C-alpha cells in the first residue's frame, strides 16, 4: 500500500519564483497547492484546501505579509517554513521553531525542509 501524496501550499508573490519553487517541490513527489501569488489567494487556499505543510514568502507586496496565512495554518496544525530575503530577526511573526530559508534555497535545502515539514 502506498502512502498518500503530501500536499504543499506555496505562497510567493513573484511569479517566476513561485513557479520555480512549485516545480522543484513537485519534482520531489509532492502535490502543489497553488502557488498563491497574493495574500487573498493564500488565505482562500489555506481555508479551503487540505494542506500538509507550507512554504510562505514573508513579503507579499503592497505592504502585505504572509502573517495571516501563517496564523490560519498554525490553527490547523499545519507546519510551515518561510522563504524570504529577510533575516529571522526581521520576521516578527515567525515562531522560534519555524524554518526561515533565504531565497532562493538550493534544491537540497528545499528537499530537506519539505521532508521535515511534511513527515
Number of C-alpha atoms within 10 A of each C-alpha: 3 4 5 8 11 17 19 27 26 28 32 29 20 14 12 10 16 19 15 12 23 24 13 16 19 14 11 14 11 19 18 19 21 18 23 22 18 21 22 13 15 25 19 13 20 24 14 9 12 15 22 21 24 25 26 27 27 24 20 18 14 8 6 12 18 22 19 16 22 26 16 14 21 12 9 14 12 20 22 28 23 24 23 19 15 16 10 18 9 9 16 8 15 19 13 9 9 13 17 24 22 14 13 14 13 11 13 9 12 19 16 10 17 22 14 12 19 17 9
